Amino acid sequence: MVYYQTAMENRELFLPGTVVETGSLEIKLRHDQTGAAISLLPLSCLIWKEDGREFIHCLELDILADGANEQEAVHNLSEVVMEQFRSAVDEHTEFLHPAPQEYWNKYLQIRNNRLLQVFLDTSPPIQGDIKVSDVALTHA
């Protein structure tokens, strides 16, 4: 089952005890006429299990898809994203429709916690300045 998600009213974002992860989805397109490969920017996602189903919520588009497993949920989400993209092109409308702020807040909270945990788990005691190296910027 694939469907569009709207903001949930009068309820918590997730059921108590639900483990929510973050992820990104990158979709590659091929132009029908030229055959040129096009890669959409990575799309931010919240991922969780509920009632034995895997759910993925794409935050830039406010689209939710589910599946029996993560692979099926990703496939279903990519189909809905592609439909949104085609619709935006055909109708000359905006492609991005961001999710409500509370979903972005949850995404940023999870990412922040994960980054802090990785840093704290793998770094030696901090002494002096922190140096940054091996940083690459990909232009879109």
Phi and psi in degrees as a GROMACS rama.xvg file:
@    title "Ramachandran Plot"
@    xaxis  label "Phi"
@    yaxis  label "Psi"
@TYPE xy
-128.269  135.271  VAL-2
-154.916  162.742  TYR-3
-82.2434  146.44  TYR-4
-107.774  134.249  GLN-5
-113.863  167.233  THR-6
-58.1988  134.693  ALA-7
-79.0089  131.109  MET-8
-100.142  141.402  GLU-9
55.2164  37.6953  ASN-10
-155.23  160.685  ARG-11
-64.2441  159.525  GLU-12
-61.8428  -40.9199  LEU-13
-137.708  152.677  PHE-14
-61.3835  147.944  LEU-15
-56.1173  137.392  PRO-16
84.3696  -1.98884  GLY-17
-73.4941  128.337  THR-18
-88.0596  119.13  VAL-19
-111.887  131.171  VAL-20
-113.328  166.305  GLU-21
-112.667  158.386  THR-22
-162.393  176.893  GLY-23
-133.298  148.01  SER-24
-120.518  125.19  LEU-25
-116.082  125.186  GLU-26
-112.469  129.865  ILE-27
-104.22  131.27  LYS-28
-112.486  158.25  LEU-29
-125.03  124.859  ARG-30
-63.8538  130.085  HIS-31
-58.9211  -40.1378  ASP-32
-90.7457  -41.2189  GLN-33
-96.1857  -21.093  THR-34
78.9474  1.11722  GLY-35
-65.1366  138.473  ALA-36
-82.8805  134.259  ALA-37
-127.3  133.84  ILE-38
-114.067  122.848  SER-39
-70.5141  150.52  LEU-40
-56.4335  149.514  LEU-41
-57.027  134.763  PRO-42
-103.12  134.409  LEU-43
-78.3254  135.483  SER-44
-134.499  147.574  CYS-45
-103.895  138.988  LEU-46
-131.687  132.593  ILE-47
-158.454  167.467  TRP-48
-109.557  142.468  LYS-49
-153.968  130.506  GLU-50
51.6553  40.2656  ASP-51
74.74  9.59225  GLY-52
-116.842  150.929  ARG-53
-94.5402  133.919  GLU-54
-120.362  142.675  PHE-55
-134.012  125.637  ILE-56
-112.875  113.141  HIS-57
-82.6182  116.221  CYS-58
-76.6724  -33.7904  LEU-59
-65.8119  -26.7185  GLU-60
-111.645  -8.35041  LEU-61
53.8354  48.4573  ASP-62
-118.599  136.81  ILE-63
-119.035  136.071  LEU-64
-133.644  157.12  ALA-65
-135.249  170.833  ASP-66
-165.811  169.695  GLY-67
-66.3943  -26.5997  ALA-68
-145.613  175.614  ASN-69
-62.6393  -40.312  GLU-70
-60.3814  -45.0261  GLN-71
-66.2678  -40.0688  GLU-72
-63.5014  -41.4087  ALA-73
-63.4459  -44.377  VAL-74
-59.7603  -47.3288  HIS-75
-62.9906  -41.2666  ASN-76
-63.7154  -42.8903  LEU-77
-62.7823  -35.2843  SER-78
-64.6097  -42.6678  GLU-79
-68.3725  -39.1252  VAL-80
-61.216  -43.2185  VAL-81
-63.3496  -39.4628  MET-82
-64.0355  -40.9592  GLU-83
-62.1894  -43.0374  GLN-84
-62.7286  -48.9233  PHE-85
-59.502  -42.9909  ARG-86
-62.4422  -43.4509  SER-87
-63.0427  -40.6073  ALA-88
-67.7344  -48.1446  VAL-89
-63.6365  -38.116  ASP-90
-99.1472  1.0958  GLU-91
53.9116  48.2631  HIS-92
-118.198  174.104  THR-93
-68.3888  139.825  GLU-94
-83.4927  -41.2061  PHE-95
-86.1831  131.133  LEU-96
-136.343  84.6117  HIS-97
-58.2162  146.111  PRO-98
-66.4161  161.151  ALA-99
-56.9582  153.463  PRO-100
-56.2721  -34.151  GLN-101
-63.5159  -28.5229  GLU-102
-73.0697  -40.9632  TYR-103
-63.3875  -39.4064  TRP-104
-61.3835  -43.0238  ASN-105
-62.5358  -44.434  LYS-106
-58.624  -48.7031  TYR-107
-66.7292  -36.7494  LEU-108
-62.3499  -45.985  GLN-109
-63.9245  -46.1741  ILE-110
-62.0226  -43.5104  ARG-111
-60.7265  -47.2542  ASN-112
-61.7841  -41.3428  ASN-113
-65.434  -44.6046  ARG-114
-62.6842  -42.8554  LEU-115
-63.0159  -42.4256  LEU-116
-64.5886  -43.7726  GLN-117
-62.0213  -44.3057  VAL-118
-63.5366  -46.0437  PHE-119
-69.8412  -33.1709  LEU-120
-76.474  -27.3155  ASP-121
-115.849  -3.87882  THR-122
-100.178  146.753  SER-123
-72.3368  166.676  PRO-124
-53.7895  137.595  PRO-125
-77.9648  125.574  ILE-126
-135.357  126.311  GLN-127
76.0809  -155.427  GLY-128
-77.2057  152.954  ASP-129
-93.2023  127.316  ILE-130
-100.539  144.362  LYS-131
-111.2  130.454  VAL-132
-143.137  166.428  SER-133
55.5744  49.7487  ASP-134
-106.421  127.794  VAL-135
-118.738  140.602  ALA-136
-111.524  125.027  LEU-137
-101.476  123.385  THR-138
-84.1349  138.486  HIS-139
